[in-house]
Amino acid sequence: MIIGIGTDIAEVPRIGKSIENNSFKEKVFSKVEIAYCESKANAAESFAARFAAKEAFFKALGTGWRGGMAFNEVEVVNDELGKPTLVIVGTTAEIIKEKNIKVIHVSLSHVKDMAMATVVLEG
């Protein structure tokens, strides 16, 4: 059963400017995400797609990021084939458990100026 669907679009230049600030970068992204994005030719596109995934996740959850949940508790990682997945930790993981969410689907896409993500939560 689908519990929620969320979509978000992020402007690559805006996120590119934001990641110049290390405190923003470390507040929003995990060490794994930072290393992955910084290994890419256009890091800002990868950061923007991951930012959009976090926003889409919280929209799908229907709560926004409040109640102790944090952006860096939602981590976008790639499997061995490059497929993105979400790893949820901390308070956000507790909410996922309470809502009986069993499967999280995520899709990312980005081009020069825009990045988008869609998240589907299943119970």
DSSP file with accessible surface (Angstrom, degrees, kcal/mol):
  #  RESIDUE AA STRUCTURE BP1 BP2  ACC     N-H-->O    O-->H-N    N-H-->O    O-->H-N    TCO  KAPPA ALPHA  PHI   PSI    X-CA   Y-CA   Z-CA
    1    1 A M              0   0  166      0, 0.0   122,-3.1     0, 0.0     2,-0.4   0.000 360.0 360.0 360.0 133.7    0.0    0.0    0.0
    2    2 A I  E     +A  122   0A 101    120,-0.2   120,-0.3     1,-0.2     3,-0.1  -0.642 360.0 179.8 -78.0 126.8    1.3    3.5   -0.9
    3    3 A I  E     -     0   0A  63    118,-3.1     2,-0.3    -2,-0.4   119,-0.2   0.766  63.6 -13.1 -95.6 -33.3    1.6    5.7    2.2
    4    4 A G  E     -A  121   0A  12    117,-1.4   117,-3.0     2,-0.0     2,-0.4  -0.982  47.6-153.5-168.4 154.1    3.0    8.8    0.4
    5    5 A I  E     -A  120   0A 102     -2,-0.3     2,-0.4   115,-0.2   115,-0.2  -0.999  18.3-179.1-131.9 135.5    4.4   10.3   -2.7
    6    6 A G  E     -A  119   0A   4    113,-2.7   113,-3.0    -2,-0.4     2,-0.4  -0.994   6.5-175.1-137.1 144.3    6.7   13.3   -2.8
    7    7 A T  E     +A  118   0A  66     -2,-0.4     2,-0.3   111,-0.2   111,-0.2  -0.990   6.3 178.2-134.4 144.4    8.4   15.3   -5.6
    8    8 A D  E     -A  117   0A  22    109,-2.3   109,-2.1    -2,-0.4     2,-0.4  -0.996  15.7-154.4-146.6 149.8   10.8   18.2   -5.4
    9    9 A I  E     -A  116   0A 104     -2,-0.3     2,-0.4   107,-0.2   107,-0.2  -0.983  13.9-167.3-122.1 134.1   12.7   20.3   -7.9
   10   10 A A  E     -A  115   0A   0    105,-3.3   105,-2.4    -2,-0.4     2,-0.6  -0.968  23.1-123.7-123.7 140.6   15.9   22.1   -6.9
   11   11 A E  E  >  -A  114   0A 106     -2,-0.4     4,-2.2   103,-0.2   103,-0.3  -0.721  17.5-148.3 -81.9 121.3   17.8   24.8   -8.7
   12   12 A V  H  > S+     0   0    5    101,-1.8     4,-3.2    -2,-0.6     5,-0.2   0.916  95.0  51.6 -59.3 -46.8   21.4   23.7   -9.3
   13   13 A P  H  > S+     0   0   77      0, 0.0     4,-2.2     0, 0.0    -1,-0.2   0.898 109.7  50.5 -60.3 -37.0   23.0   27.1   -9.1
   14   14 A R  H  > S+     0   0  115      2,-0.2     4,-2.2     1,-0.2    -2,-0.2   0.934 114.5  42.8 -65.7 -44.3   21.2   27.9   -5.8
   15   15 A I  H  X S+     0   0    0     -4,-2.2     4,-2.5     2,-0.2    -1,-0.2   0.907 110.8  57.0 -68.3 -38.1   22.4   24.6   -4.2
   16   16 A G  H  < S+     0   0   15     -4,-3.2     4,-0.4    -5,-0.2    -2,-0.2   0.910 109.3  45.6 -57.5 -41.5   25.9   25.2   -5.8
   17   17 A K  H >< S+     0   0  141     -4,-2.2     3,-1.1    -5,-0.2     4,-0.3   0.917 111.8  52.5 -67.1 -41.4   26.1   28.5   -3.9
   18   18 A S  H >< S+     0   0   34     -4,-2.2     3,-1.6     1,-0.2     7,-0.3   0.865 101.9  58.3 -64.1 -37.7   24.8   26.9   -0.7
   19   19 A I  T 3< S+     0   0   20     -4,-2.5    -1,-0.2     1,-0.3    -2,-0.2   0.601  86.1  77.5 -75.3  -6.8   27.4   24.1   -0.7
   20   20 A E  T <  S+     0   0  141     -3,-1.1     2,-0.8    -4,-0.4    -1,-0.3   0.765  84.0  75.2 -66.0 -22.7   30.2   26.7   -0.7
   21   21 A N  S <> S-     0   0   85     -3,-1.6     4,-2.2    -4,-0.3     3,-0.3  -0.815  74.8-158.2 -91.4 109.8   29.3   27.0    3.0
   22   22 A N  H  > S+     0   0   95     -2,-0.8     4,-2.7     1,-0.2     5,-0.2   0.832  90.2  57.7 -60.8 -32.9   30.7   23.9    4.7
   23   23 A S  H  > S+     0   0   79      2,-0.2     4,-1.7     1,-0.2    -1,-0.2   0.910 108.2  46.7 -67.4 -38.0   28.4   24.2    7.7
   24   24 A F  H  > S+     0   0   50     -3,-0.3     4,-2.1    -6,-0.2     5,-0.3   0.954 113.0  50.1 -61.9 -48.5   25.4   24.0    5.3
   25   25 A K  H  X S+     0   0   22     -4,-2.2     4,-2.7    -7,-0.3    -2,-0.2   0.925 113.9  43.6 -57.7 -45.8   26.9   21.1    3.5
   26   26 A E  H  < S+     0   0  126     -4,-2.7    -1,-0.2     1,-0.2    -2,-0.2   0.787 112.7  52.9 -74.8 -25.0   27.6   19.2    6.7
   27   27 A K  H  < S+     0   0  143     -4,-1.7    45,-0.7    -5,-0.2    -1,-0.2   0.842 121.4  29.9 -75.2 -33.6   24.2   20.0    8.2
   28   28 A V  H  < S+     0   0   10     -4,-2.1     2,-0.3    43,-0.2    46,-0.2   0.827 117.6  49.3 -97.0 -36.0   22.3   18.7    5.1
   29   29 A F  S  < S-     0   0    4     -4,-2.7    43,-0.1    -5,-0.3    -1,-0.1  -0.807  72.5-125.3-116.3 148.2   24.5   15.9    3.7
   30   30 A S     >  -     0   0   20     -2,-0.3     4,-2.6    44,-0.2     5,-0.2  -0.344  34.5-105.9 -78.2 167.3   26.2   12.9    5.1
   31   31 A K  H  > S+     0   0  187      1,-0.2     4,-2.5     2,-0.2     5,-0.2   0.876 123.0  53.2 -60.8 -37.2   30.0   12.3    4.7
   32   32 A V  H  > S+     0   0   81      2,-0.2     4,-2.4     1,-0.2    -1,-0.2   0.929 110.1  46.7 -64.9 -44.8   29.1    9.5    2.2
   33   33 A E  H  > S+     0   0    0      2,-0.2     4,-2.9     1,-0.2     5,-0.3   0.919 112.2  50.4 -63.9 -42.8   27.0   11.9    0.1
   34   34 A I  H  X S+     0   0   25     -4,-2.6     4,-2.7     1,-0.2    -2,-0.2   0.942 111.8  47.3 -61.7 -46.9   29.6   14.7    0.2
   35   35 A A  H  X S+     0   0   63     -4,-2.5     4,-0.9    -5,-0.2    -1,-0.2   0.921 114.3  47.7 -61.2 -43.9   32.4   12.3   -0.9
   36   36 A Y  H >< S+     0   0   74     -4,-2.4     3,-0.8    -5,-0.2     4,-0.4   0.960 115.0  44.1 -61.7 -52.3   30.1   10.9   -3.7
   37   37 A C  H >< S+     0   0    0     -4,-2.9     3,-1.6     1,-0.3    -2,-0.2   0.901 110.9  53.6 -63.1 -41.2   29.1   14.4   -5.0
   38   38 A E  H 3< S+     0   0  100     -4,-2.7    -1,-0.3    -5,-0.3    -2,-0.2   0.681 101.2  61.6 -70.6 -13.5   32.5   15.9   -4.8
   39   39 A S  T << S+     0   0   85     -4,-0.9    -1,-0.3    -3,-0.8     2,-0.2   0.567  90.4  91.2 -84.5  -7.7   33.8   13.0   -6.9
   40   40 A K  S X  S-     0   0   88     -3,-1.6     3,-0.6    -4,-0.4     4,-0.1  -0.577  83.8-123.2 -91.3 152.0   31.6   14.1   -9.8
   41   41 A A  T 3  S+     0   0  117      1,-0.3     2,-0.6    -2,-0.2     3,-0.1   0.886 112.4  31.7 -59.4 -43.1   32.5   16.5  -12.6
   42   42 A N  T >> S+     0   0   70      1,-0.2     4,-1.2     2,-0.0     3,-0.8  -0.762  73.1 175.5-116.9  84.6   29.5   18.7  -11.7
   43   43 A A  H <> S+     0   0   26     -2,-0.6     4,-2.7    -3,-0.6     5,-0.3   0.853  74.0  63.9 -58.3 -36.8   29.2   18.3   -8.0
   44   44 A A  H 3> S+     0   0   18      1,-0.2     4,-2.7     2,-0.2    -1,-0.2   0.874  99.7  53.2 -60.1 -37.2   26.4   20.9   -7.7
   45   45 A E  H <> S+     0   0   34     -3,-0.8     4,-2.3     2,-0.2    -1,-0.2   0.928 111.6  45.4 -62.8 -43.9   24.1   18.8   -9.9
   46   46 A S  H  X S+     0   0    6     -4,-1.2     4,-2.0     2,-0.2    -2,-0.2   0.905 113.8  48.5 -67.7 -41.9   24.6   15.7   -7.6
   47   47 A F  H  X S+     0   0    1     -4,-2.7     4,-2.6     2,-0.2    -2,-0.2   0.923 111.7  50.6 -61.8 -43.7   24.1   17.8   -4.5
   48   48 A A  H  X S+     0   0    0     -4,-2.7     4,-2.6    -5,-0.3    -2,-0.2   0.904 108.9  50.9 -63.5 -40.3   21.0   19.4   -5.9
   49   49 A A  H  X S+     0   0    0     -4,-2.3     4,-2.0     2,-0.2    -1,-0.2   0.918 112.4  46.7 -64.1 -40.4   19.5   16.0   -6.8
   50   50 A R  H  X S+     0   0    5     -4,-2.0     4,-2.0     2,-0.2    -2,-0.2   0.888 110.6  52.1 -69.8 -37.5   20.1   14.7   -3.3
   51   51 A F  H  X S+     0   0   17     -4,-2.6     4,-2.3     1,-0.2    -2,-0.2   0.939 109.7  49.8 -61.1 -44.8   18.7   17.8   -1.7
   52   52 A A  H  X S+     0   0    0     -4,-2.6     4,-2.9     1,-0.2    65,-0.2   0.886 107.9  54.6 -62.0 -37.0   15.6   17.4   -3.9
   53   53 A A  H  X S+     0   0    0     -4,-2.0     4,-2.5     2,-0.2    -1,-0.2   0.906 107.8  48.9 -64.3 -40.1   15.4   13.7   -2.7
   54   54 A K  H  X S+     0   0    0     -4,-2.0     4,-2.2     2,-0.2    -2,-0.2   0.933 113.4  46.4 -65.0 -45.3   15.4   14.8    1.0
   55   55 A E  H  X S+     0   0   48     -4,-2.3     4,-2.1     1,-0.2    -2,-0.2   0.920 113.2  49.6 -61.0 -45.1   12.7   17.4    0.3
   56   56 A A  H  X S+     0   0    0     -4,-2.9     4,-2.6     1,-0.2    -2,-0.2   0.889 108.5  54.2 -62.8 -38.0   10.6   14.8   -1.6
   57   57 A F  H  X S+     0   0    0     -4,-2.5     4,-2.4     2,-0.2    -1,-0.2   0.950 109.3  46.0 -60.7 -49.6   11.0   12.3    1.2
   58   58 A F  H  X>S+     0   0    2     -4,-2.2     6,-1.3     1,-0.2     4,-1.3   0.859 112.1  52.0 -66.3 -31.8    9.7   14.7    3.8
   59   59 A K  H  <5S+     0   0  105     -4,-2.1    -1,-0.2     2,-0.2    -2,-0.2   0.922 110.2  48.3 -66.1 -44.1    6.8   15.6    1.5
   60   60 A A  H  <5S+     0   0    6     -4,-2.6    -2,-0.2     1,-0.2    -1,-0.2   0.886 108.8  54.0 -63.0 -37.0    6.0   11.9    1.0
   61   61 A L  H  <5S-     0   0    7     -4,-2.4    -1,-0.2    -5,-0.2    -2,-0.2   0.807 103.8-137.7 -67.3 -28.7    6.1   11.4    4.8
   62   62 A G  T  <5S+     0   0   64     -4,-1.3    -3,-0.2    -5,-0.2    -2,-0.1   0.610  80.3  86.5  84.0  13.2    3.6   14.2    5.1
   63   63 A T  S   <S-     0   0   29     -5,-1.1    -4,-0.1     1,-0.2    -5,-0.1   0.604  78.7-138.0-115.3 -20.4    5.4   15.9    8.1
   64   64 A G        -     0   0   25     -6,-1.3     2,-1.1     1,-0.1    -1,-0.2  -0.284  55.2 -56.7  71.9-176.5    8.0   18.2    6.7
   65   65 A W  S    S+     0   0  131     -2,-0.1     2,-0.2     3,-0.0     3,-0.2  -0.614  98.8 113.3-102.6  75.6   11.3   18.0    8.6
   66   66 A R    >   +     0   0  171     -2,-1.1     3,-1.2     1,-0.1    -3,-0.0  -0.718  39.9  59.5-127.3-178.6   10.1   18.8   12.1
   67   67 A G  T 3  S-     0   0   69      1,-0.2    -1,-0.1    -2,-0.2     3,-0.1   0.841 130.6 -48.0  66.3  33.5    9.9   17.0   15.4
   68   68 A G  T 3  S+     0   0   55      1,-0.3    23,-0.3    -3,-0.2    -1,-0.2   0.364 102.8 133.0  90.8  -7.2   13.6   16.3   15.7
   69   69 A M    <   -     0   0   14     -3,-1.2     2,-0.3    22,-0.2    -1,-0.3  -0.476  37.1-162.9 -75.7 153.3   14.0   15.0   12.2
   70   70 A A    >   -     0   0   28     -2,-0.1     3,-1.7     1,-0.1     4,-0.2  -0.974  30.6-121.6-139.7 151.9   16.9   16.3   10.2
   71   71 A F  G >  S+     0   0   16     -2,-0.3     3,-1.8     1,-0.3   -43,-0.2   0.869 112.4  57.6 -57.7 -39.9   18.0   16.4    6.5
   72   72 A N  G 3  S+     0   0   67    -45,-0.7    -1,-0.3     1,-0.3   -44,-0.1   0.505  92.3  70.0 -76.5   1.8   21.2   14.5    7.3
   73   73 A E  G <  S+     0   0   28     -3,-1.7    16,-2.3     1,-0.1     2,-0.6   0.490  90.9  68.1 -88.1  -5.4   19.2   11.6    8.7
   74   74 A V  E <  S-C   88   0B   0     -3,-1.8     2,-0.5   -46,-0.2    14,-0.2  -0.959  74.0-174.6-114.1 108.4   18.0   11.0    5.1
   75   75 A E  E     -C   87   0B  37     12,-2.9    12,-2.9    -2,-0.6     2,-0.6  -0.914  17.6-148.4-112.7 128.8   21.0    9.7    3.1
   76   76 A V  E     +C   86   0B   2     -2,-0.5     2,-0.3    10,-0.2    10,-0.2  -0.860  27.4 170.2 -94.1 119.4   21.0    9.1   -0.6
   77   77 A V  E     -C   85   0B  32      8,-2.5     8,-3.1    -2,-0.6     2,-0.4  -0.908  27.0-128.9-125.5 157.5   23.4    6.2   -1.5
   78   78 A N  E     -C   84   0B  46     -2,-0.3     5,-0.1     6,-0.2    -2,-0.0  -0.880  17.1-134.8-108.2 138.8   23.9    4.4   -4.8
   79   79 A D    >   -     0   0   51      4,-2.6     3,-2.1    -2,-0.4    -1,-0.0  -0.130  45.8 -80.7 -77.8-176.1   23.9    0.6   -5.1
   80   80 A E  T 3  S+     0   0  171      1,-0.3    -1,-0.1     2,-0.1    -2,-0.0   0.729 133.5  48.8 -63.3 -19.8   26.6   -1.3   -7.1
   81   81 A L  T 3  S-     0   0  153      2,-0.1    -1,-0.3     3,-0.0    -2,-0.0   0.428 122.6-103.5 -96.6  -1.7   24.7   -0.5  -10.3
   82   82 A G  S <  S+     0   0   40     -3,-2.1    -2,-0.1     1,-0.3     0, 0.0   0.401  71.0 146.9  96.2  -2.0   24.3    3.2   -9.5
   83   83 A K        -     0   0  124     -5,-0.1    -4,-2.6     1,-0.1    -1,-0.3  -0.510  48.0-124.6 -69.6 128.5   20.6    3.0   -8.5
   84   84 A P  E     +C   78   0B  24      0, 0.0    22,-0.4     0, 0.0     2,-0.3  -0.470  33.2 176.2 -75.4 144.2   19.9    5.5   -5.8
   85   85 A T  E     -C   77   0B  50     -8,-3.1    -8,-2.5    -2,-0.1     2,-0.5  -0.934  26.5-119.4-136.8 161.9   18.4    4.4   -2.5
   86   86 A L  E     -C   76   0B  20     18,-0.3     2,-0.5    -2,-0.3   -10,-0.2  -0.904  16.1-163.3-107.2 133.9   17.6    6.2    0.8
   87   87 A V  E     -C   75   0B  57    -12,-2.9   -12,-2.9    -2,-0.5     2,-0.5  -0.975  12.9-160.0-111.4 124.3   19.1    5.2    4.1
   88   88 A I  E     +C   74   0B  29     -2,-0.5     2,-0.2   -14,-0.2   -14,-0.2  -0.913  16.6 166.9-112.4 131.3   17.2    6.6    7.0
   89   89 A V    >>  +     0   0   75    -16,-2.3     4,-1.0    -2,-0.5     3,-0.7  -0.784  38.6  13.2-131.5 174.6   18.7    7.0   10.5
   90   90 A G  H 3> S-     0   0   39     -2,-0.2     4,-1.5     1,-0.2     3,-0.4  -0.160 120.3 -13.2  64.7-147.4   18.0    8.7   13.8
   91   91 A T  H 3> S+     0   0   45    -23,-0.3     4,-1.9     1,-0.2    -1,-0.2   0.856 135.2  59.1 -58.7 -37.0   14.7   10.2   14.8
   92   92 A T  H <> S+     0   0    0     -3,-0.7     4,-2.2     1,-0.2    -1,-0.2   0.901 102.5  52.8 -62.7 -37.8   13.6   10.0   11.1
   93   93 A A  H  X S+     0   0   33     -4,-1.0     4,-2.2    -3,-0.4    -1,-0.2   0.874 106.2  54.1 -64.7 -36.2   14.1    6.2   11.2
   94   94 A E  H  X S+     0   0  116     -4,-1.5     4,-2.5     2,-0.2    -1,-0.2   0.905 108.1  49.4 -63.7 -40.3   11.9    6.0   14.3
   95   95 A I  H  X S+     0   0   33     -4,-1.9     4,-2.4     2,-0.2    -2,-0.2   0.914 108.7  53.1 -64.9 -41.3    9.1    7.9   12.5
   96   96 A I  H  <>S+     0   0   19     -4,-2.2     5,-2.4     1,-0.2    -1,-0.2   0.918 110.9  47.1 -58.9 -43.5    9.4    5.5    9.5
   97   97 A K  H ><5S+     0   0  177     -4,-2.2     3,-1.5     1,-0.2    -2,-0.2   0.928 110.7  51.2 -65.5 -44.4    9.0    2.6   11.9
   98   98 A E  H 3<5S+     0   0  148     -4,-2.5    -1,-0.2     1,-0.3    -2,-0.2   0.862 110.8  48.7 -60.4 -37.5    6.0    4.2   13.6
   99   99 A K  T 3<5S-     0   0   92     -4,-2.4    -1,-0.3    -5,-0.2    -2,-0.2   0.413 111.6-124.5 -84.0   1.1    4.3    4.7   10.3
  100  100 A N  T < 5 +     0   0   91     -3,-1.5     2,-0.5     1,-0.2    -3,-0.2   0.848  45.7 171.4  59.5  39.2    5.0    1.1    9.3
  101  101 A I      < +     0   0   14     -5,-2.4    22,-0.3    22,-0.2    -1,-0.2  -0.712   9.7 171.9 -83.0 124.5    6.9    2.1    6.1
  102  102 A K        +     0   0  142     20,-2.6     2,-0.4    -2,-0.5    21,-0.2   0.727  60.0  32.6-104.6 -32.5    8.5   -1.0    4.6
  103  103 A V  E     -B  122   0A  63     19,-1.8    19,-2.8     2,-0.0     2,-0.5  -0.994  57.0-165.5-134.8 137.7    9.8    0.2    1.2
  104  104 A I  E     -B  121   0A  42     -2,-0.4     2,-0.4    17,-0.2   -18,-0.3  -0.989   7.9-166.7-123.4 122.2   11.2    3.5    0.0
  105  105 A H  E     -B  120   0A  80     15,-3.0    15,-2.1    -2,-0.5     2,-0.4  -0.878   8.6-178.1-104.5 141.5   11.5    4.2   -3.7
  106  106 A V  E     -B  119   0A  18     -2,-0.4     2,-0.4   -22,-0.4    13,-0.2  -1.000  10.5-173.1-140.9 140.4   13.5    7.1   -5.0
  107  107 A S  E     -B  118   0A  73     11,-2.2    11,-2.1    -2,-0.4     2,-0.3  -1.000   9.2-168.2-131.8 133.6   14.2    8.5   -8.5
  108  108 A L  E     +B  117   0A  35     -2,-0.4     2,-0.3     9,-0.2     9,-0.2  -0.912   9.0 172.2-120.2 149.8   16.7   11.3   -9.2
  109  109 A S  E     +B  116   0A  65      7,-2.3     7,-3.2    -2,-0.3     2,-0.3  -0.980   4.8 175.1-152.6 145.2   17.3   13.3  -12.4
  110  110 A H  E     +B  115   0A  73     -2,-0.3     2,-0.2     5,-0.3     5,-0.2  -0.995  10.0 177.9-153.5 150.0   19.4   16.4  -13.1
  111  111 A V        -     0   0   94      3,-3.0     3,-0.2    -2,-0.3   -99,-0.1  -0.761  58.4 -66.4-133.7-175.5   20.5   18.7  -15.9
  112  112 A K  S    S+     0   0  156     -2,-0.2     3,-0.1     1,-0.2   -67,-0.0   0.817 128.4  13.8 -46.4 -47.5   22.7   21.8  -15.9
  113  113 A D  S    S+     0   0   83   -101,-0.1  -101,-1.8     1,-0.1     2,-0.3   0.556 122.6  49.1-111.7 -10.4   20.3   24.1  -14.0
  114  114 A M  E     -A   11   0A  79   -103,-0.3    -3,-3.0    -3,-0.2     2,-0.3  -0.979  49.8-174.4-136.4 147.2   17.6   21.8  -12.4
  115  115 A A  E     -AB  10 110A   2   -105,-2.4  -105,-3.3    -2,-0.3     2,-0.3  -0.979  11.5-175.3-134.8 146.9   17.5   18.7  -10.4
  116  116 A M  E     -AB   9 109A  58     -7,-3.2    -7,-2.3    -2,-0.3     2,-0.3  -0.963   6.9-170.9-141.8 159.0   14.4   16.7   -9.3
  117  117 A A  E     -AB   8 108A   0   -109,-2.1  -109,-2.3    -2,-0.3     2,-0.4  -0.991   7.6-159.5-147.9 148.8   13.5   13.7   -7.2
  118  118 A T  E     -AB   7 107A  41    -11,-2.1   -11,-2.2    -2,-0.3     2,-0.4  -0.994  10.2-168.5-127.4 137.3   10.5   11.6   -6.6
  119  119 A V  E     -AB   6 106A   0   -113,-3.0  -113,-2.7    -2,-0.4     2,-0.4  -0.989   3.4-168.6-127.6 134.2   10.0    9.4   -3.5
  120  120 A V  E     -AB   5 105A  32    -15,-2.1   -15,-3.0    -2,-0.4     2,-0.5  -0.992   8.1-156.9-121.8 130.0    7.3    6.8   -2.9
  121  121 A L  E     -AB   4 104A   0   -117,-3.0  -118,-3.1    -2,-0.4  -117,-1.4  -0.913  10.1-168.2-107.9 130.3    6.7    5.3    0.5
  122  122 A E  E      AB   2 103A  62    -19,-2.8   -20,-2.6    -2,-0.5   -19,-1.8  -0.931 360.0 360.0-119.1 145.3    5.1    1.9    0.8
  123  123 A G              0   0   37   -122,-3.1   -22,-0.2    -2,-0.4   -23,-0.1  -0.574 360.0 360.0-108.2 360.0    3.7    0.1    3.9
